């Protein structure tokens, strides 16, 4: 792993990761030990226009930051939020574009690319049923390759009675949906006593 490319990522995370010593600061996503985890509070510093209250839980595949790894840029994140997100194709497209534009802009500035104009993210979704959407986002990898990257996405929504929260689960990878990494991401489970989200 090239640590010169990953260190800025950790510096950025220090700006907006929830830091707490109490017992409530746990990642709700259960994954193997080599899947790094992060917990981020809403409102997200890089996408403050996403006006949710709650927490984002993240799990990164082991090769997430390695451009030649088969699991490069493959990860799972969960929005555990108070508000009903009232998902739709249009809303998902807008929010994912906002999310990645803000994230990549922040990362680029932290890497001192203050004046570099980044390509805008473009997302496309299709509705599978009332809780599942599949799509793609074309964005920019400001972390590792400094090139554009196309990520396939599966989104799964449900309300969890146990947590009294709305849960939106995102699985993302540039790999084709039939690639083995998707089976690995689907094994990242939610640590809560409510019906499990399954893709």
C-alpha positions, 0 to 999 in steps of 0.5 A: 500500500502506498501510504503517501496516498492514504495519509491525507484520507485519514487527515480529512477524516479527523475533520468530521469523524465522530470521536467519543469514548462512550459506549454508544460510539459503535459501528453498526456495520459488522465486517471482517477485522481487515475491513476498516470502519469509520463513524461520521455524524450528520450533518456531513461536513462535506455535504451539509445540504443533506439535512439529516440527523443521525450517523453514517457508518462505513466499512472499507474493503481491504483494498479500497485505496489500492488502484490495482486491487480487485476490491479497489474503491469497494465499500459499504456505508449505512445512513442511520437517520431520524428522518424518513428519506422518502427515497425516489430515483430523482432524490437519490441521484441528487443526493449521491451527486451532492455527496460525492461532489462534496467529498471529492472537493474536500479531499482535493483541497486537503491534497492542496489541489486548491484550484483544480476543477473536478468533474461533477458527479453524475448519478443514475438510478432505477427502482427495483421495488419500494425499498431497493434501488440500483444505479451508478455514479460517475465521480472522481477519485481524489483519494488514490488515482486522481482520475474519474471512476464509475461506481455501481451502487445498490441501495436498500432502505428500511425502517428499524423498529429496534433502533427507531431509525431509518436505515439506508444501506449503500454498497458501492464498487467499480466492479461488475455486479457479478464480481465476487466483491459484491458477495463479500459486501453483502456479508457486511451486516447490520448489528441491530435486532431488526430485520436485516437489509439484504441486497 
